[in-house]
Amino acid sequence: MTNISTRWLLAAAVATATMPGAVHAQTNDATKQTPVDAGVNSTPLPLKHTPRPTTGAITSQDLLTRLYIFADDSLAGRDVGTEGHYKATTYLAAELKRLGLKPMGDSGTYFQTLPLKTRKVDRMSSFVAGGSNLTLGGNWAFSGAQNITTNDAEVFYAGPLPEEGMPPVTPEQAKGRVIAYGIGSNGALQRSILGRVEAPDGAVAVLFLLSAQVRGVLPYLMQEGGLSVVDPSTPSASRLFVTDSATMKIFNVGLAMLTPGAVGGKVNVKAVVDMQLPPFPTRNVVAMLPGSDPKLAAQYVAIGAHSDHVGTASRAVDHDSLYVFNKIVRPAGAENQDKMGNAEQFVQINAELAELRKNRPARSDSIFNGADDDGSGSMSVLEIAEYLATQKVKPKRSTLFVFHAGEERGLWGSAYFTEHPTVPRDSIVAQLNMDMVGRGSATDQTGMSADGKELRGGPDYVQLVGSRRLSTELGDLVEQVNTTKKHNFKFDYAMDTNGHPMNIYCRSDHYEYAKWGVPVTFFTTGGHSAYHQLTDEPQYIDYPHMQRVTRLVADIATELGNRATRPQVNQPKLDPRGTCKQ
């Protein structure tokens, strides 16, 4: 599940840890070690597992086999544009081909390649305002894949950028000018970074004036070698960002004192980027199981997950120390990045780590394996594909399997697929998204309620998000299948509350379908201490629980595939060009 602000965050080093030299693989002598805490698994799971042939049934053994392959160290965290993610998508396509599913990617393949390029900022880029040269990366930065040049262009302040909609700018106000918007909230910042703000007609550039609360985005924008989407069919113009000290040079007042309609001084900007193809293509993997009813086969039930994760850390740390630290200090993983621990907690950390060291040596780790996020969802979708493909009677509607790339970067793959669907978009009757479905035990902090209370998992735990936001009929169907098929899950809707501060509805791939009016349901067993951490490994997954969730989604997909009518959209639709707000 994506989290832009913590994507590259490695939890703070634990003072009690022994830190061996940095490596990018786990040591061979660790293969016989057992996990720190087997959790709800009936027996401790190994660090490595020998693959076994999978079957047509949805089994925990199949899921274990698949996930140990997909979240192995050899895939190096499956970051997009890397060999690890390329290998992961190759594995997915090979399995889909083995199952006899129809390729639905580019040119008769299983792959839909995203138009991504690596982005390198020319450090000679310049921004002159008020007679002063601003410092690149200090006072200003820019995003996007296009160069920006302005010559003595006036700056016009249109007003604060809202999280939805745009302040009005007339053609006369925009002509030949740089149009500036104030950024004071994370929602507005997300819109500005993701390129969802287009330059008004006649403007030469867009400039975002950052408040003190959000100025920390500048280093993110200046990342060397970072990937950018270069999609000719969507807005891709570069955007300028300046801190309040630069705003003072342009307008002679800070952002807090600016009023819409203010005209600042003239600026000269030369922002230059070098765009190159990455070493390895970034690919969605798309396949289809044809429907058995000629009248309904042109409609699709989409099932999806994301294939990527966040790669490797810049340095290795001791795996067990980090595991214990997160379990005690950061029970929500990267969501708790601000928690550093207190003296009492470190006493507990020391005690637990000492017990571990009696039976096992330290193990260096620098790979974000992404077993739960979202290896669990990807392998569950693959298991559903094998299950449906081996049924004697196939669902009447066709089933579309989409493994999205770049979810962790900002829903890139699902956004691209829904902008460029390989089947008519309005033929997709529903999308079932699986992201982090491998945990959810009573010891996992699966989230927080809107009023700040901890949520915890359990034996029958599943979170649902979005199931009634577009179609109450879809939400009812999910509940009915859970009951009639005797899955007996206890659904937790707390994270689906309107206005929930964690905004989960907007943070996984289902949203990119929902914004186009496709009814969705997001299935997850929630967060935990390994979220976006080096400790998200296959050995900590609850495979029997994951099996139950996978069977539930398979039955829901089958019911959607066979029912006479598609789920009715009876709730307000979203603006596909707007900003998602739960």
Beta strands, then each sheet from edge to edge (+ up, - down):
strand 1: 102-103
strand 2: 111-113
strand 3: 116-121
strand 4: 126-129
strand 5: 132-133
strand 6: 140-143
strand 7: 148-160
strand 8: 178-183
strand 9: 205-210
strand 10: 226-229
strand 11: 239-242
strand 12: 263-271
strand 13: 273-276
strand 14: 283-289
strand 15: 300-306
strand 16: 312-318
strand 17: 364-367
strand 18: 398-404
strand 19: 428-434
strand 20: 445-448
strand 21: 454-456
strand 22: 461-465
strand 23: 490-492
strand 24: 520-524
sheet 1: 1+ 14- 2+
sheet 2: 1+ 14- 18+ 15+ 19+ 24+ 22- 23-
sheet 3: 10+ 3- 13+
sheet 4: 5+ 4- 12+ 7- 8- 9- 11- 6+
sheet 5: 16+ 17-
sheet 6: 20+ 21-
end
